[in-house]
Amino acid sequence: MIDLYTWTTPNGRKVSIMLEELGLPYRVIAVDINAEEQFTPAFLAISPNNKIPAIVDHDNGFSLMESGAILMYLAEKTGQLATGGKNGWQVVEWLMLQMGSVGPMLGQAHHFLKFNRGKSEYAEKRYADEAQRIYGVLDRRLADAEYLAGEYSIADIATLPWVARFEWQDIDLNRFPHVKRWYLSIASRPAVQRGYDVPKRVAPIPLPA
């Protein structure tokens, strides 16, 4: 059994989607970040960076934080959606792009374009431009491959929840047809839909017009 500490954010949804794809038994512990539950001493003992998601794997008796590390661990644990084999380093490559660019930069776009619009024209332009650039990178890659690493992998699972907030980023997915095709394909997977609603259903996975 795995305990999943999570909330309804892109990073949290990565791990619940992964667990659903793998069919592993898990228990959900909601950590309401709006109520600052991530700062409780009990959660700090599990996640020293005070961020969700985190897991406790009772099979192996240890906890793990950081969504990318959790995805890699679960892939290795089960031998599914793994980073091994000939495409292994491509999986790592595109997972690291998500961790280093897609998540942080699109997160800044959310901050300035959705939640703090009008406070900094410079920041709005900077992160709107960067969001457009990142989608261009993904679109060029997906013009040549069905999935980011060629086959469906943890790189796709990590990236989809961030692309699901395309409206927050002022992105028109119709301008990125290969990303749109990839996004709609993955969003239709039953495991993705189940994992997206963990720890609670907020709204369906957004679909482009």
C-alpha positions, 0 to 999 in steps of 0.5 A: 500500500502507498500513501499519497499526500496530494492536492489538486495541482498539476504536480499532485495530479502527476502522481495520482495519474501514475498510480492509476495507470499502474493500478497500484493500491494507494490511499489518498491523504489530502493536504489542503495547501490553501489552508497551509496544511503543508506546513504541519510538523507531521507533513514536514516529516514526510516532505522536508520541502513542505510541498505536495506530492509526497508518498509513503511506500509501506512495502519498502518503508520509506517516504519520497517527495518531489513529483519527478523522483516519485514518478521515476521510483514508481516506474522502476518499482513496477517496471512499467512506463520505465526509464530503462531500455533504448528510449530511457534517456529520452524519457529522462530528457523530456521529464527534466524539461518538464521539471526545469521548464514546463512546470516552473515557467508555466507556473509563473505564467499562472501567477502573473496572467491569472492571479495577478494580472495588471500588477507587472506588465513586464512579468506578464509579457515575460512569462506569456512569451515563455509559455508560447516558446515552451509550447513551440518546443513541445509542438515541434517534438510532437510533430515527429513523435506520438509521445514525448519520448516516442512511447507513452511514459512518465514524461507525458504523465508529468507534462499533461497536468500543466498543459491542462491549464492552457487557459491560465497561460493564455494559450490557444491550443489550436495554434499548436496542433501536435500538442493538441493531438497529444493532449486530447489523446492522453486526456481521453485515457480512463486512468488519466481521468481518474487520477485527475480527480484526486484528491477530489473532483474540481472540474473535468479535464479542460478541452480546447474549443 
